[in-house]
Amino acid sequence: MKVNVYSIESEVKGEIDLPAIFNEEFRPDLIKRAVISSQTARIQPWGPNPMAGKRTSAESWGSGRGEAMVPRIKNGSRAAFIPNAVGGRKAHPPRPQKKYKEKINIKERRFAIRSAIAATTNSELVINRGHKIENVKQLPLIVEDELSTIKKTKDTREVFQKLGLYDDIERAKKGRHIKAGKGKMRGRKYRNPKGPLIVVAKDKGIGLGGRNHAGVDVVSARNLNAELLAPGTQPGRLTIFTTSAVEQLGGLFQ
């Protein structure tokens, strides 16, 4: 399958043969598992000290006193140790031994990445994710390697406008909002929508030029993963590849 290669001025520079990875079978179930596996791998197990609330000499007075048979401290009548007592243990605390990580086989993970890459060529999936692609000339969008060398935000803004990507960046910028719930008190105040993903063979400055644009991520082809290609387990992210990145992808994730 041949597609056009565009310059940073949005002019056709030539054609390129897409590797077989762009024709992979679409497997949303595997993509979802791979994304969840990536997310759960970052969870740090937590839980209280096993002896928390139990460091006491409290004992029950027994029956026949007309009092509840709860453990009580030695030099008083205050209850201790039990879950409903002040300073007592928790009834069912979280345990560090719990397994949070979603396991996935290596071959399944690679298959999921290949499937997510192929999903970037499907305009219906890209639109369903909410991306604005009215001015994008083709999917997948292949751009010359000069894109990876742009270091300034001002220059990348001009390139994105010429390539028809800036509408999606504006959408991501306007979609930023404060979350509901307690997450906003824990360093996660804002929900930031995802915009375009830029895949390069080697970052020669585009990481600096792209990071100030809302929703834009930059990654090398060797470090691609399902979570970047399908944020929130939803495949079809608007993705831009450089020519060298496309050539590298031909031999990766097999």
Buried (B, 14 or more C-beta within 10 A) or exposed (E): EEBBBBBBEBEEBEEBEBBEBBEBEBBBEBBBBBBBBBBEEEEEEEEEEEEEBEEBEBEBEEEEEEEEEBBBBEEEEEBBBBEEBEEBBEEEBEEEEEEEBBEBEEEBBBBBBBBBBBBBBBBEBBBEBBBBBEBBEBBBBBBBBBBBBBEEBEBBBBBBBBBBBBBBBBBBBEBEEEEEEEEEEEEEEEEEBBBBBBBBBBBBBBBBBBEEBBBBBBBBBEEBBBBBBBBEBBBBBBBBBBBBBBBBBBEBBE
